[in-house]
Amino acid sequence: MRELVVLGTASQVPTRARNHNGYFLRWDDQGFLFDPGEGTQRQMTLAGVSVHDVTRICVTHFHGDHCFGLPGVLSRIALDGVEHLVHCHYPASGRESFARLRWLYPDYAEKVLREEPAEEPVEGERAVLADESFGRLTAVRLDHGIEAYGYRLTEPDSRRILPDRLAAAGISGPVVGELQHRGVLEHEGRTITLEEISVLRPGQSVAFVMDTRLCDGVYELAQGVDLLIIESTFLGADAKLAADYGHLTAGQAARVATECGVRSLLLTHFSRRYQDPAAFYREAREHYSGELRVAEDLMRVPVPKRRA
């Protein structure tokens, strides 16, 4: 099961229809909670997401609409007796802010929480936060009023075995597993490699881009991803406001998706000044022809299937 559960879609001020930010990415046995804004604990209940599902919390920056839900979520983790480690990622400059938002159970926090702040990466490189069997989690600096990062989760590439090539090589049974494991097999006097009987299968990828102006980091995060979750706080008519406050328009987000070859685009983080969500769709559709959604609270968005 790989899907995004949208917990909230408002920007600075929530509305009757939109809660503050909150996004839960279910990735097999991992659960990534991004930017839990105020009210996230309740939204998780409405969406059927348990704190036991959360294995990592990723905060892009410490403006309130992206982190004021942390005390409730963390307290709920303690109340419900979560026992597995919960890794917490956030900009290193926000250590004091995170400390203030943590619950008042220091012994429990020491047992369960693992704080892993994102340090400023070396120029031209990403900050690697995790590199495990589920994939690689990286952070890239964005351009906002305070230090802010976007996140990208990338699954390792694998290889898909082609039955017709197996048959042509005369391979079957347990030795197939040996070939997959070792990458090479001696069979009937010849050497057969995994590459000969398979094709590369790209791993799935998801990028999460919140408050930022257009910058190199946005393009780096979005490049070739299967699913791009990206802020589009403003419409094009207010592009100057977007730039002044460090945000994107729907049109800018869509052009990034097109230029980067994004397969599925989800727009979110909308200013309360707009009453017609369809306007974001119309503006984005002018620049992007792929799978396009305008996020709504409690929406569930599947991660696109792997490429063949």
Order of alpha helices (4+ residues) and beta strands (2+ residues): beta-beta-beta-alpha-beta-alpha-beta-alpha-alpha-beta-beta-beta-beta-beta-alpha-alpha-beta-beta-beta-beta-alpha-beta-alpha-alpha-beta-alpha-beta-beta
